[in-house]
Structures are given as structure tokens and as C-alpha cells.
Amino acid sequence: MWNCARINRIDLEWWQIVLAVGGGFLAGIINTLAGNGSAITLSILTEVLGLPGGMANGTNRIGVALQTISSAVTFQRAKVIHWKEQARPILLMTIGAFAGIATALWVSNEQFMFVFRYMIVIMLFLLLIKPKRWIQPNPELPKWPRPVLDLSLLAMGFYGGFIQMGMGIFFLAVAVLGARLTLLKANAIKVMVVGIYTVPAIFLFAWEGKIQWVFGLTIGVGQLLGGWLTARYAIRFPQINTWAYYMLIAAVVLAIASLFNLL
């Protein structure tokens, strides 16, 4: 049965609203340029607004959907996304994402988070070794073998559908190091894919009663603005790959600090 009883009246303190919208805005910026903005929004949902983990995981998808759709439309209008070239990664990640969403509805994410803690440490080392391959990727270098690249994209989609937090970081590694895309193009594909699979994910989580609409929409307002503004102005700056690289490092470092309770 459709369970969306979470639309009941909620009284939020003014500081909770400010923190939710401000945190969502920052997450929108980080998600559009790098990834792991969900580390901020999930923390607000659980630590500030008091939602349990499963409810926070579903509620978080509202802001993600608003932010990624606005960013994807902006990238599309700027012709950063070329469907003919990028249809395959978009399709593979979308297929993987639906499998991840189905899994998230009945499996605990604790074991995945255990793996995530150590995968993201490896990611930091990858970022710090040879920064030039991130800032100025060489399209003439060989791409990963097609089966490896396809399996990696399916895995990224599955992970994003299951947890979402941190998916952007790992996808950028696959897109830049494996497919030899620039960070700008990789981010455009990322927000497009996330927007595609997050909308049906919201309906599935709502069906299971795992959406708190008031909290999700409050944070979503900030994410919508952050994602739209970042995508709008990112395409105008020639140094955007450099900015995205350092934003990505900052997001990874903060994620590690949070996951290992260093903050």
C-alpha cells in the first residue's frame, strides 16, 4: 500500500530551516562539481532533524532529484551532454541504479558503508597521484577495456541506487581515468544519470513509507539552487577542471574525516 503518511504537519525551528537550506545549497554545489554532497544532507537529516537511517536514505533522494535535474537541464542547454556519444554510460548506470534501488529497500547498508570507508581512502590516493590526469586528461591515452569499463559503470549505478552518498566521486574516477573524459563532461553525465534514476527511486521509497516530505523538500530547495547556479556558471570558466579537482579532494577528505569519526 502507498505509504506517504509522512506529509503530516511538521514544526521546524528557524535554525533548522536555515541549516537545512544552507546545507542543501552547499551539497548542490559539491554534487555538481565533484560528489559526496549527500554526506552533508544525510548528516543534517539524521543528526539535526532526527530521522533514522533508512528514512534519511529515502528522504535524501528528493533534494538529489531537484538538484540533478536542474543541473542536467543547464548542461544540456549548454550542449555539454552529447547523447550519441554518452548514451551507453547513461544506459548502463541507469540499469545498475534500478538494481541498487531494489536492494536498498530490503537490505541494510551497514556492510556497504564498511567497504565505502576504505574505498574512499583509496580514492584519495588516486586523486593525489598525478593530478594532471584529472585536470587535463589526455584523450589519446588508451581507455579501459570495454568489458571493464561497462562493469564499472554498472557497479557505479548500483552503488548510487543503493546508497547515493559517494557515488559521484567513484563515477568521476571511472569517467576520467577509464573513459578519458574531462571533469566537466563527466559531471554532466553524472547529474544526468542521477536525475534519471532518482525520480522513480522517490516513488519506490515513498511506497515503502521511507520519505519525510517536509524535510526532503526543505533541503531540496537549497540543493536546487546550488546545483542550478553551479552548472550555469561552471561552463563559463576555462579553469573549471582545476576548481572541480580541488573541490573533489576537499569532499573526499571531509568524507574520510566523517566516516572515521575524526570530526
N, C-alpha and C positions, 0 to 999 in steps of 0.2 A: 504494500500500500504506500502511496505517495506520502511521505512524512516531512512536511515543512512547517511543523508547529513552532519552529524557532523564529517565526516572524512576529512573535508577541512583542509587546512594548518593552523596551529596554531603556533604563535611565543611565546615561553615561555622564560622568563628571566632565567638566570642561577641559581639564588637563588630560583626561583620557582621549578625548576627541582630538585635541591638538597633537598629542603624541602619536595617535593612530594615523592621522592625515599626514603629519610630518614624516613619520617613519615610512609610510606608503610612498610618499614623494621621493624620498631617498632611495627606496627599493626600486622604484620605477627607473630612476637614473642608472643605478648599478646594473639592473637586469638588462637594460637596453645596450649598455656599453660593455658589459662584462658578464656577470652572472652571480648567483647566490644572494640576490636581494631577498629571497624568501627566508634567509637566516634572520633578517630583521623583522619581517612581518610575522613569521611564526613565533618569534620571541615575544613580540607585542601581544599576539593572540593568547599565548599561554601564560606569560609572566605578568602582563599588565591587565589583560581583560579576563584572565582566569579560565580559558577554555581547556578541556582535556585534549590530549594529543590527537586522537582520531578526529574530533570535531574541528580542531585547528587546521589539520591537514586538508579537510574539505573546504572550510571557510576561506582558507588562503587562496583557493582557486578563483574566487570572484575577482579579487584585485589583479591577479595574474592575467585573467582573461581581458579585463578592461585595458590594462597597460599594454599587453602584447598586440591586441587588435589595433589600438590607436597607433602604436609604433609601426606595425606591419603595413597599415594603410599609408602612412607617411613615407616609408621606404619604397612602397610600390609606386606611389606617385612620383618619386624622385628617380624611378627606374633603376633602383639598386638591385631589385629582385628580377631575375630573368627566368621565367617559368620553364622555358625549353631546356635550359642548362641545369636547373636546380630542382626539376620535378622529381627525379629519382631519390635524392636525400630526403626531400619533404615527404614523399610517399612512405619510404622505409621507416622514418622516425614516427610517422603517424601510426603505422601498423604496430610498431613496438609500444607506442604510448597507450593504445587501447588495451593491449595485454597487461601493461603495468597498472592501468586504472582498475581493471577487473581484479587483479591481485590485491591492490590496496584496499579493496572493500572487505576482504576477509582474512588478510594476513597481517600480523604485526610488523611494524617497520624497524623494530629494535635490532635485529640481526643485520639489516641493511645499513643502519646507522653505524654499527660497529665497523663494517667494511668501509663505509664512507670516510670515517675518521682517518684511516690510513691511506686511502686512495687520494685524499686531498693533500696529504703531506707529500706524496709522490708528485702530485700536480705542481706543488710549489717549486720543487727541484726542477721540473721540466720548464717552468717559467723562467727560472733564474739562469739556466744553462743556455747560452747563445740567444740573448734577447732579440737579435736581429731577425731571426727566423719568425718571430711573432710580429715585429714592427714592419719588416719589409720581407714578407715571404717570397721565395723565388719560385714562380710557377714552372720554371724549366726543370726543377728537381723532380725526380720520379715520385708519383703518388703511391700510396699504399696499394698493394694488390687489391683488385676489385672485391674478392670474397671477404678479405679482412676489413676493408672499408665498409662494405654493406653490413657485415655482422656488427661492427662498431656502431653504425648508425641505428640499427635495430635495438642494440643494447642501450644507447643513449635515450631513445624514445621510450623504452620500457622503464628505465630509471626515472625519467621525467614524469611519466604517467603514475608511477608508484609513489614517489616522494616529492618530486619537483625541485626541492632545495638542492642546489649544487649542480643540477643538470647542465645549465648553461656553461659552466666552467669546463666540464668534461667534453661537452659538444664542441666548444671552441678549440680544444686540443685536437680533436679528431678532424675538424674542418680545416684548421690552419696547417697542422703537421701532416695530416693524412691526405686531404684533398687539395692542399696548397691554395686555399682561399685567403683573401685579406680579412682582417678582423672585421671590417665594416660589412663585407658581403656575408661573412659567417654569422654576424649578429643579425643581419636582415633575415637570413634563412631561419635562424633560431627563433626569433619572435614570431615569424610566420607559422612555423610548426607548432609552437606552444599555443598560439591563438587557436589553431585548428582543433587540437585535441582537448583543450581546456574547457571549451564551451560544453561539449557533451559530458565531460567529466563532472561539471557542476550539476547537471541533471541527475547523473548517477549517484553522486554523493548526497544530493537532496532527497532522492528516493529512499536512501538508507537513513535519512534523518541526521546527516553529518554536516549540515550547513547552518551557521548562525548568520542570517542575512544582514542584520543591522551592523554587526561588527565587520563583516566582509565588505559591505558597501562603504562603510566609513573609511576603512583603509584603502579601498578601491579608488575612491576619489583622488587621493594623493598619488596612487600608482598611475592612474590615467594621466594626470597632469605631468608627472615626472617622465613617463615613457614618451608622451607626445612631444614635449619640449626637447628632450634629448635627441630623439630621432629627427626632429625638424632642423635642429642646428648642427647635429653631428655631420651631416652630409656636406656642410658648407666649409668645413675646416680640413686643410690638407694634412694636418698633424693629428688627425683623429685616431689613427692606429697607435700612435705613441701614447696618447691620453688613455685609450682603451686598455693598452698593455699595463700601464701603471695602476689603473683602476682595478684591473683583474688581479694584480698582485695584492693590492690592498684588501680586496674582497676575500681572497684565499687566506691571507694572514689573519684577518678578523674571524673567518670561519674556523680556522685551526684553534685560535685562542678560545673561541666559544665552545667548540666541541671537546676540548681537553680541559675545560674549566679554568682557563688562565685569566679570564676577565673578572 
